[in-house]
């Protein structure tokens, strides 16, 4: 399970749930169900991190929960 923030929403246009991972540029996934979309996002996050490591690129630190003052 990833520690990165996931933004999950329904897209009428795509007829699917979409997931964005704002801390990892370009990291997105989709799925027919909410759970499928989140599962796909976890797979894409792992691939994103693996690719960044292999290219020697920096890995963003997960911010965790946003806090409001």
PDB file of N, CA, C and O in Angstrom, chain B, residues numbered from 101:
ATOM      1  N   UNK B 101       0.846  -1.191   0.000  1.00  0.00           N
ATOM      2  CA  UNK B 101       0.000   0.000   0.000  1.00  0.00           C
ATOM      3  C   UNK B 101       0.886   1.248   0.000  1.00  0.00           C
ATOM      4  O   UNK B 101       1.834   1.361   0.777  1.00  0.00           O
ATOM      5  N   UNK B 102       0.558   2.152  -0.868  1.00  0.00           N
ATOM      6  CA  UNK B 102       1.326   3.377  -1.034  1.00  0.00           C
ATOM      7  C   UNK B 102       0.962   4.409   0.033  1.00  0.00           C
ATOM      8  O   UNK B 102      -0.145   4.407   0.571  1.00  0.00           O
ATOM      9  N   UNK B 103       1.914   5.285   0.322  1.00  0.00           N
ATOM     10  CA  UNK B 103       1.658   6.377   1.258  1.00  0.00           C
ATOM     11  C   UNK B 103       1.352   7.673   0.527  1.00  0.00           C
ATOM     12  O   UNK B 103       1.161   8.714   1.155  1.00  0.00           O
ATOM     13  N   UNK B 104       1.306   7.611  -0.801  1.00  0.00           N
ATOM     14  CA  UNK B 104       1.026   8.799  -1.578  1.00  0.00           C
ATOM     15  C   UNK B 104      -0.465   9.088  -1.623  1.00  0.00           C
ATOM     16  O   UNK B 104      -1.294   8.179  -1.608  1.00  0.00           O
ATOM     17  N   UNK B 105      -0.789  10.385  -1.678  1.00  0.00           N
ATOM     18  CA  UNK B 105      -2.181  10.827  -1.747  1.00  0.00           C
ATOM     19  C   UNK B 105      -2.804  10.373  -3.068  1.00  0.00           C
ATOM     20  O   UNK B 105      -2.185  10.483  -4.127  1.00  0.00           O
ATOM     21  N   UNK B 106      -4.022   9.868  -2.995  1.00  0.00           N
ATOM     22  CA  UNK B 106      -4.786   9.486  -4.183  1.00  0.00           C
ATOM     23  C   UNK B 106      -6.029  10.352  -4.260  1.00  0.00           C
ATOM     24  O   UNK B 106      -6.735  10.530  -3.267  1.00  0.00           O
ATOM     25  N   UNK B 107      -6.294  10.889  -5.437  1.00  0.00           N
ATOM     26  CA  UNK B 107      -7.538  11.611  -5.673  1.00  0.00           C
ATOM     27  C   UNK B 107      -8.352  10.746  -6.625  1.00  0.00           C
ATOM     28  O   UNK B 107      -7.958  10.518  -7.769  1.00  0.00           O
ATOM     29  N   UNK B 108      -9.494  10.268  -6.136  1.00  0.00           N
ATOM     30  CA  UNK B 108     -10.334   9.348  -6.908  1.00  0.00           C
ATOM     31  C   UNK B 108     -11.645  10.055  -7.235  1.00  0.00           C
ATOM     32  O   UNK B 108     -12.285  10.642  -6.363  1.00  0.00           O
ATOM     33  N   UNK B 109     -12.032   9.990  -8.505  1.00  0.00           N
ATOM     34  CA  UNK B 109     -13.301  10.595  -8.898  1.00  0.00           C
ATOM     35  C   UNK B 109     -13.902   9.844 -10.083  1.00  0.00           C
ATOM     36  O   UNK B 109     -13.198   9.152 -10.819  1.00  0.00           O
ATOM     37  N   UNK B 110     -15.217   9.993 -10.255  1.00  0.00           N
ATOM     38  CA  UNK B 110     -15.934   9.363 -11.349  1.00  0.00           C
ATOM     39  C   UNK B 110     -15.889  10.281 -12.559  1.00  0.00           C
ATOM     40  O   UNK B 110     -16.085  11.489 -12.429  1.00  0.00           O
ATOM     41  N   UNK B 111     -15.633   9.722 -13.728  1.00  0.00           N
ATOM     42  CA  UNK B 111     -15.642  10.472 -14.975  1.00  0.00           C
ATOM     43  C   UNK B 111     -16.767   9.950 -15.863  1.00  0.00           C
ATOM     44  O   UNK B 111     -16.717   8.817 -16.342  1.00  0.00           O
ATOM     45  N   UNK B 112     -17.778  10.786 -16.076  1.00  0.00           N
ATOM     46  CA  UNK B 112     -18.874  10.410 -16.980  1.00  0.00           C
ATOM     47  C   UNK B 112     -18.331  10.210 -18.391  1.00  0.00           C
ATOM     48  O   UNK B 112     -18.724   9.277 -19.092  1.00  0.00           O
ATOM     49  N   UNK B 113     -17.427  11.093 -18.797  1.00  0.00           N
ATOM     50  CA  UNK B 113     -16.862  11.038 -20.145  1.00  0.00           C
ATOM     51  C   UNK B 113     -16.153   9.708 -20.416  1.00  0.00           C
ATOM     52  O   UNK B 113     -16.277   9.139 -21.500  1.00  0.00           O
ATOM     53  N   UNK B 114     -15.405   9.220 -19.413  1.00  0.00           N
ATOM     54  CA  UNK B 114     -14.665   7.966 -19.557  1.00  0.00           C
ATOM     55  C   UNK B 114     -15.465   6.759 -19.076  1.00  0.00           C
ATOM     56  O   UNK B 114     -15.086   5.616 -19.329  1.00  0.00           O
ATOM     57  N   UNK B 115     -16.574   7.019 -18.379  1.00  0.00           N
ATOM     58  CA  UNK B 115     -17.378   5.952 -17.791  1.00  0.00           C
ATOM     59  C   UNK B 115     -16.513   5.052 -16.912  1.00  0.00           C
ATOM     60  O   UNK B 115     -16.575   3.825 -16.984  1.00  0.00           O
ATOM     61  N   UNK B 116     -15.701   5.711 -16.076  1.00  0.00           N
ATOM     62  CA  UNK B 116     -14.764   4.981 -15.215  1.00  0.00           C
ATOM     63  C   UNK B 116     -14.369   5.859 -14.040  1.00  0.00           C
ATOM     64  O   UNK B 116     -14.530   7.079 -14.068  1.00  0.00           O
ATOM     65  N   UNK B 117     -13.847   5.206 -13.005  1.00  0.00           N
ATOM     66  CA  UNK B 117     -13.233   5.936 -11.905  1.00  0.00           C
ATOM     67  C   UNK B 117     -11.810   6.277 -12.322  1.00  0.00           C
ATOM     68  O   UNK B 117     -11.099   5.424 -12.854  1.00  0.00           O
ATOM     69  N   UNK B 118     -11.387   7.519 -12.085  1.00  0.00           N
ATOM     70  CA  UNK B 118     -10.032   7.951 -12.387  1.00  0.00           C
ATOM     71  C   UNK B 118      -9.312   8.243 -11.080  1.00  0.00           C
ATOM     72  O   UNK B 118      -9.918   8.703 -10.113  1.00  0.00           O
ATOM     73  N   UNK B 119      -8.021   7.972 -11.063  1.00  0.00           N
ATOM     74  CA  UNK B 119      -7.199   8.229  -9.887  1.00  0.00           C
ATOM     75  C   UNK B 119      -6.006   9.058 -10.316  1.00  0.00           C
ATOM     76  O   UNK B 119      -5.309   8.712 -11.270  1.00  0.00           O
ATOM     77  N   UNK B 120      -5.775  10.150  -9.611  1.00  0.00           N
ATOM     78  CA  UNK B 120      -4.594  10.975  -9.818  1.00  0.00           C
ATOM     79  C   UNK B 120      -3.715  10.869  -8.577  1.00  0.00           C
ATOM     80  O   UNK B 120      -4.211  10.779  -7.454  1.00  0.00           O
ATOM     81  N   UNK B 121      -2.407  10.880  -8.798  1.00  0.00           N
ATOM     82  CA  UNK B 121      -1.431  10.856  -7.708  1.00  0.00           C
ATOM     83  C   UNK B 121      -0.654  12.164  -7.819  1.00  0.00           C
ATOM     84  O   UNK B 121       0.375  12.211  -8.492  1.00  0.00           O
ATOM     85  N   UNK B 122      -1.131  13.234  -7.166  1.00  0.00           N
ATOM     86  CA  UNK B 122      -0.574  14.566  -7.385  1.00  0.00           C
ATOM     87  C   UNK B 122       0.916  14.704  -7.061  1.00  0.00           C
ATOM     88  O   UNK B 122       1.597  15.545  -7.648  1.00  0.00           O
ATOM     89  N   UNK B 123       1.421  13.903  -6.150  1.00  0.00           N
ATOM     90  CA  UNK B 123       2.827  14.016  -5.758  1.00  0.00           C
ATOM     91  C   UNK B 123       3.783  13.382  -6.769  1.00  0.00           C
ATOM     92  O   UNK B 123       4.991  13.611  -6.711  1.00  0.00           O
ATOM     93  N   UNK B 124       3.239  12.580  -7.700  1.00  0.00           N
ATOM     94  CA  UNK B 124       4.061  11.919  -8.709  1.00  0.00           C
ATOM     95  C   UNK B 124       3.584  12.395 -10.086  1.00  0.00           C
ATOM     96  O   UNK B 124       2.588  11.884 -10.598  1.00  0.00           O
ATOM     97  N   UNK B 125       4.271  13.352 -10.684  1.00  0.00           N
ATOM     98  CA  UNK B 125       3.822  13.940 -11.943  1.00  0.00           C
ATOM     99  C   UNK B 125       3.504  12.900 -13.018  1.00  0.00           C
ATOM    100  O   UNK B 125       4.303  12.008 -13.303  1.00  0.00           O
ATOM    101  N   UNK B 126       2.313  13.041 -13.603  1.00  0.00           N
ATOM    102  CA  UNK B 126       1.890  12.158 -14.679  1.00  0.00           C
ATOM    103  C   UNK B 126       1.380  10.806 -14.234  1.00  0.00           C
ATOM    104  O   UNK B 126       1.032   9.978 -15.075  1.00  0.00           O
ATOM    105  N   UNK B 127       1.326  10.557 -12.942  1.00  0.00           N
ATOM    106  CA  UNK B 127       0.906   9.256 -12.422  1.00  0.00           C
ATOM    107  C   UNK B 127      -0.611   9.236 -12.268  1.00  0.00           C
ATOM    108  O   UNK B 127      -1.171   9.925 -11.414  1.00  0.00           O
ATOM    109  N   UNK B 128      -1.268   8.436 -13.108  1.00  0.00           N
ATOM    110  CA  UNK B 128      -2.725   8.324 -13.108  1.00  0.00           C
ATOM    111  C   UNK B 128      -3.120   6.889 -13.405  1.00  0.00           C
ATOM    112  O   UNK B 128      -2.329   6.116 -13.948  1.00  0.00           O
ATOM    113  N   UNK B 129      -4.347   6.538 -13.047  1.00  0.00           N
ATOM    114  CA  UNK B 129      -4.878   5.199 -13.332  1.00  0.00           C
ATOM    115  C   UNK B 129      -6.385   5.314 -13.468  1.00  0.00           C
ATOM    116  O   UNK B 129      -6.972   6.360 -13.194  1.00  0.00           O
ATOM    117  N   UNK B 130      -7.002   4.218 -13.898  1.00  0.00           N
ATOM    118  CA  UNK B 130      -8.462   4.189 -13.989  1.00  0.00           C
ATOM    119  C   UNK B 130      -8.966   2.788 -13.711  1.00  0.00           C
ATOM    120  O   UNK B 130      -8.184   1.844 -13.599  1.00  0.00           O
ATOM    121  N   UNK B 131     -10.280   2.660 -13.600  1.00  0.00           N
ATOM    122  CA  UNK B 131     -10.889   1.352 -13.374  1.00  0.00           C
ATOM    123  C   UNK B 131     -12.394   1.442 -13.462  1.00  0.00           C
ATOM    124  O   UNK B 131     -12.977   2.513 -13.289  1.00  0.00           O
ATOM    125  N   UNK B 132     -13.019   0.312 -13.732  1.00  0.00           N
ATOM    126  CA  UNK B 132     -14.472   0.258 -13.834  1.00  0.00           C
ATOM    127  C   UNK B 132     -15.141   0.436 -12.477  1.00  0.00           C
ATOM    128  O   UNK B 132     -16.265   0.930 -12.396  1.00  0.00           O
ATOM    129  N   UNK B 133     -14.449   0.031 -11.405  1.00  0.00           N
ATOM    130  CA  UNK B 133     -14.955   0.210 -10.043  1.00  0.00           C
ATOM    131  C   UNK B 133     -13.945   1.032  -9.247  1.00  0.00           C
ATOM    132  O   UNK B 133     -12.789   1.180  -9.646  1.00  0.00           O
ATOM    133  N   UNK B 134     -14.400   1.556  -8.128  1.00  0.00           N
ATOM    134  CA  UNK B 134     -13.518   2.333  -7.244  1.00  0.00           C
ATOM    135  C   UNK B 134     -12.312   1.487  -6.844  1.00  0.00           C
ATOM    136  O   UNK B 134     -11.170   1.930  -6.961  1.00  0.00           O
ATOM    137  N   UNK B 135     -12.572   0.270  -6.372  1.00  0.00           N
ATOM    138  CA  UNK B 135     -11.491  -0.598  -5.905  1.00  0.00           C
ATOM    139  C   UNK B 135     -10.523  -0.954  -7.036  1.00  0.00           C
ATOM    140  O   UNK B 135      -9.308  -0.982  -6.837  1.00  0.00           O
ATOM    141  N   UNK B 136     -11.066  -1.224  -8.212  1.00  0.00           N
ATOM    142  CA  UNK B 136     -10.200  -1.543  -9.352  1.00  0.00           C
ATOM    143  C   UNK B 136      -9.296  -0.357  -9.693  1.00  0.00           C
ATOM    144  O   UNK B 136      -8.117  -0.544  -9.994  1.00  0.00           O
ATOM    145  N   UNK B 137      -9.837   0.851  -9.648  1.00  0.00           N
ATOM    146  CA  UNK B 137      -9.055   2.050  -9.949  1.00  0.00           C
ATOM    147  C   UNK B 137      -7.935   2.238  -8.928  1.00  0.00           C
ATOM    148  O   UNK B 137      -6.808   2.570  -9.296  1.00  0.00           O
ATOM    149  N   UNK B 138      -8.239   2.029  -7.650  1.00  0.00           N
ATOM    150  CA  UNK B 138      -7.222   2.169  -6.607  1.00  0.00           C
ATOM    151  C   UNK B 138      -6.151   1.082  -6.758  1.00  0.00           C
ATOM    152  O   UNK B 138      -4.963   1.359  -6.590  1.00  0.00           O
ATOM    153  N   UNK B 139      -6.557  -0.137  -7.071  1.00  0.00           N
ATOM    154  CA  UNK B 139      -5.604  -1.223  -7.293  1.00  0.00           C
ATOM    155  C   UNK B 139      -4.680  -0.891  -8.459  1.00  0.00           C
ATOM    156  O   UNK B 139      -3.468  -1.090  -8.372  1.00  0.00           O
ATOM    157  N   UNK B 140      -5.253  -0.388  -9.546  1.00  0.00           N
ATOM    158  CA  UNK B 140      -4.440   0.005 -10.695  1.00  0.00           C
ATOM    159  C   UNK B 140      -3.486   1.140 -10.322  1.00  0.00           C
ATOM    160  O   UNK B 140      -2.339   1.162 -10.769  1.00  0.00           O
ATOM    161  N   UNK B 141      -3.961   2.082  -9.500  1.00  0.00           N
ATOM    162  CA  UNK B 141      -3.109   3.190  -9.069  1.00  0.00           C
ATOM    163  C   UNK B 141      -1.911   2.681  -8.279  1.00  0.00           C
ATOM    164  O   UNK B 141      -0.796   3.168  -8.467  1.00  0.00           O
ATOM    165  N   UNK B 142      -2.125   1.716  -7.405  1.00  0.00           N
ATOM    166  CA  UNK B 142      -1.016   1.156  -6.634  1.00  0.00           C
ATOM    167  C   UNK B 142       0.018   0.524  -7.563  1.00  0.00           C
ATOM    168  O   UNK B 142       1.220   0.649  -7.328  1.00  0.00           O
ATOM    169  N   UNK B 143      -0.437  -0.150  -8.607  1.00  0.00           N
ATOM    170  CA  UNK B 143       0.472  -0.765  -9.578  1.00  0.00           C
ATOM    171  C   UNK B 143       1.250   0.303 -10.341  1.00  0.00           C
ATOM    172  O   UNK B 143       2.455   0.170 -10.552  1.00  0.00           O
ATOM    173  N   UNK B 144       0.554   1.365 -10.754  1.00  0.00           N
ATOM    174  CA  UNK B 144       1.198   2.437 -11.507  1.00  0.00           C
ATOM    175  C   UNK B 144       2.193   3.198 -10.630  1.00  0.00           C
ATOM    176  O   UNK B 144       3.252   3.606 -11.108  1.00  0.00           O
ATOM    177  N   UNK B 145       1.863   3.389  -9.357  1.00  0.00           N
ATOM    178  CA  UNK B 145       2.801   4.040  -8.433  1.00  0.00           C
ATOM    179  C   UNK B 145       4.085   3.228  -8.342  1.00  0.00           C
ATOM    180  O   UNK B 145       5.176   3.793  -8.421  1.00  0.00           O
ATOM    181  N   UNK B 146       3.977   1.926  -8.179  1.00  0.00           N
ATOM    182  CA  UNK B 146       5.161   1.064  -8.092  1.00  0.00           C
ATOM    183  C   UNK B 146       5.997   1.177  -9.363  1.00  0.00           C
ATOM    184  O   UNK B 146       7.225   1.240  -9.296  1.00  0.00           O
ATOM    185  N   UNK B 147       5.340   1.203 -10.516  1.00  0.00           N
ATOM    186  CA  UNK B 147       6.058   1.335 -11.786  1.00  0.00           C
ATOM    187  C   UNK B 147       6.714   2.712 -11.904  1.00  0.00           C
ATOM    188  O   UNK B 147       7.840   2.823 -12.388  1.00  0.00           O
ATOM    189  N   UNK B 148       6.013   3.755 -11.465  1.00  0.00           N
ATOM    190  CA  UNK B 148       6.539   5.115 -11.518  1.00  0.00           C
ATOM    191  C   UNK B 148       7.814   5.194 -10.680  1.00  0.00           C
ATOM    192  O   UNK B 148       8.829   5.727 -11.129  1.00  0.00           O
ATOM    193  N   UNK B 149       7.753   4.657  -9.455  1.00  0.00           N
ATOM    194  CA  UNK B 149       8.908   4.696  -8.555  1.00  0.00           C
ATOM    195  C   UNK B 149      10.077   3.879  -9.116  1.00  0.00           C
ATOM    196  O   UNK B 149      11.225   4.318  -9.051  1.00  0.00           O
ATOM    197  N   UNK B 150       9.795   2.712  -9.656  1.00  0.00           N
ATOM    198  CA  UNK B 150      10.830   1.861 -10.239  1.00  0.00           C
ATOM    199  C   UNK B 150      11.526   2.574 -11.405  1.00  0.00           C
ATOM    200  O   UNK B 150      12.751   2.539 -11.523  1.00  0.00           O
ATOM    201  N   UNK B 151      10.737   3.212 -12.254  1.00  0.00           N
ATOM    202  CA  UNK B 151      11.304   3.935 -13.396  1.00  0.00           C
ATOM    203  C   UNK B 151      12.154   5.110 -12.929  1.00  0.00           C
ATOM    204  O   UNK B 151      13.253   5.322 -13.443  1.00  0.00           O
ATOM    205  N   UNK B 152      11.659   5.874 -11.962  1.00  0.00           N
ATOM    206  CA  UNK B 152      12.421   7.009 -11.443  1.00  0.00           C
ATOM    207  C   UNK B 152      13.751   6.547 -10.856  1.00  0.00           C
ATOM    208  O   UNK B 152      14.786   7.170 -11.091  1.00  0.00           O
ATOM    209  N   UNK B 153      13.723   5.459 -10.095  1.00  0.00           N
ATOM    210  CA  UNK B 153      14.977   4.931  -9.513  1.00  0.00           C
ATOM    211  C   UNK B 153      15.953   4.508 -10.603  1.00  0.00           C
ATOM    212  O   UNK B 153      17.145   4.807 -10.524  1.00  0.00           O
ATOM    213  N   UNK B 154      15.448   3.811 -11.623  1.00  0.00           N
ATOM    214  CA  UNK B 154      16.329   3.311 -12.683  1.00  0.00           C
ATOM    215  C   UNK B 154      16.936   4.455 -13.488  1.00  0.00           C
ATOM    216  O   UNK B 154      18.020   4.306 -14.053  1.00  0.00           O
ATOM    217  N   UNK B 155      16.248   5.599 -13.547  1.00  0.00           N
ATOM    218  CA  UNK B 155      16.754   6.756 -14.267  1.00  0.00           C
ATOM    219  C   UNK B 155      17.541   7.708 -13.366  1.00  0.00           C
ATOM    220  O   UNK B 155      18.057   8.725 -13.829  1.00  0.00           O
ATOM    221  N   UNK B 156      17.630   7.373 -12.081  1.00  0.00           N
ATOM    222  CA  UNK B 156      18.355   8.210 -11.129  1.00  0.00           C
ATOM    223  C   UNK B 156      17.644   9.508 -10.797  1.00  0.00           C
ATOM    224  O   UNK B 156      18.277  10.483 -10.392  1.00  0.00           O
ATOM    225  N   UNK B 157      16.338   9.521 -10.968  1.00  0.00           N
ATOM    226  CA  UNK B 157      15.565  10.725 -10.659  1.00  0.00           C
ATOM    227  C   UNK B 157      15.156  10.740  -9.197  1.00  0.00           C
ATOM    228  O   UNK B 157      15.023   9.683  -8.581  1.00  0.00           O
ATOM    229  N   UNK B 158      14.952  11.931  -8.633  1.00  0.00           N
ATOM    230  CA  UNK B 158      14.545  12.014  -7.224  1.00  0.00           C
ATOM    231  C   UNK B 158      13.147  11.441  -7.010  1.00  0.00           C
ATOM    232  O   UNK B 158      12.271  11.555  -7.867  1.00  0.00           O
ATOM    233  N   UNK B 159      12.965  10.829  -5.856  1.00  0.00           N
ATOM    234  CA  UNK B 159      11.667  10.264  -5.461  1.00  0.00           C
ATOM    235  C   UNK B 159      11.019  11.238  -4.477  1.00  0.00           C
ATOM    236  O   UNK B 159      11.570  11.483  -3.403  1.00  0.00           O
ATOM    237  N   UNK B 160       9.854  11.797  -4.828  1.00  0.00           N
ATOM    238  CA  UNK B 160       9.185  12.710  -3.896  1.00  0.00           C
ATOM    239  C   UNK B 160       8.798  11.996  -2.598  1.00  0.00           C
ATOM    240  O   UNK B 160       8.386  10.836  -2.613  1.00  0.00           O
ATOM    241  N   UNK B 161       8.934  12.692  -1.505  1.00  0.00           N
ATOM    242  CA  UNK B 161       8.508  12.168  -0.212  1.00  0.00           C
ATOM    243  C   UNK B 161       6.995  12.334  -0.099  1.00  0.00           C
ATOM    244  O   UNK B 161       6.450  13.394  -0.410  1.00  0.00           O
ATOM    245  N   UNK B 162       6.333  11.284   0.347  1.00  0.00           N
ATOM    246  CA  UNK B 162       4.883  11.375   0.539  1.00  0.00           C
ATOM    247  C   UNK B 162       4.582  12.410   1.614  1.00  0.00           C
ATOM    248  O   UNK B 162       5.185  12.391   2.686  1.00  0.00           O
ATOM    249  N   UNK B 163       3.649  13.310   1.327  1.00  0.00           N
ATOM    250  CA  UNK B 163       3.315  14.372   2.277  1.00  0.00           C
ATOM    251  C   UNK B 163       2.444  13.898   3.413  1.00  0.00           C
ATOM    252  O   UNK B 163       2.476  14.469   4.503  1.00  0.00           O
ATOM    253  N   UNK B 164       1.670  12.869   3.175  1.00  0.00           N
ATOM    254  CA  UNK B 164       0.750  12.414   4.210  1.00  0.00           C
ATOM    255  C   UNK B 164      -0.471  13.306   4.271  1.00  0.00           C
ATOM    256  O   UNK B 164      -0.773  14.029   3.322  1.00  0.00           O
ATOM    257  N   UNK B 165      -1.157  13.252   5.369  1.00  0.00           N
ATOM    258  CA  UNK B 165      -2.411  13.978   5.537  1.00  0.00           C
ATOM    259  C   UNK B 165      -2.184  15.480   5.552  1.00  0.00           C
ATOM    260  O   UNK B 165      -1.259  15.975   6.197  1.00  0.00           O
ATOM    261  N   UNK B 166      -3.039  16.199   4.835  1.00  0.00           N
ATOM    262  CA  UNK B 166      -2.987  17.660   4.872  1.00  0.00           C
ATOM    263  C   UNK B 166      -3.551  18.139   6.209  1.00  0.00           C
ATOM    264  O   UNK B 166      -4.530  17.597   6.720  1.00  0.00           O
ATOM    265  N   UNK B 167      -2.920  19.148   6.750  1.00  0.00           N
ATOM    266  CA  UNK B 167      -3.381  19.686   8.031  1.00  0.00           C
ATOM    267  C   UNK B 167      -3.801  21.131   7.840  1.00  0.00           C
ATOM    268  O   UNK B 167      -3.114  21.922   7.195  1.00  0.00           O
ATOM    269  N   UNK B 168      -4.933  21.447   8.411  1.00  0.00           N
ATOM    270  CA  UNK B 168      -5.455  22.797   8.293  1.00  0.00           C
ATOM    271  C   UNK B 168      -5.333  23.499   9.636  1.00  0.00           C
ATOM    272  O   UNK B 168      -5.628  22.915  10.679  1.00  0.00           O
ATOM    273  N   UNK B 169      -4.900  24.742   9.607  1.00  0.00           N
ATOM    274  CA  UNK B 169      -4.741  25.500  10.849  1.00  0.00           C
ATOM    275  C   UNK B 169      -5.903  26.433  11.041  1.00  0.00           C
ATOM    276  O   UNK B 169      -5.953  27.161  12.033  1.00  0.00           O
TER     277      UNK B 169
END
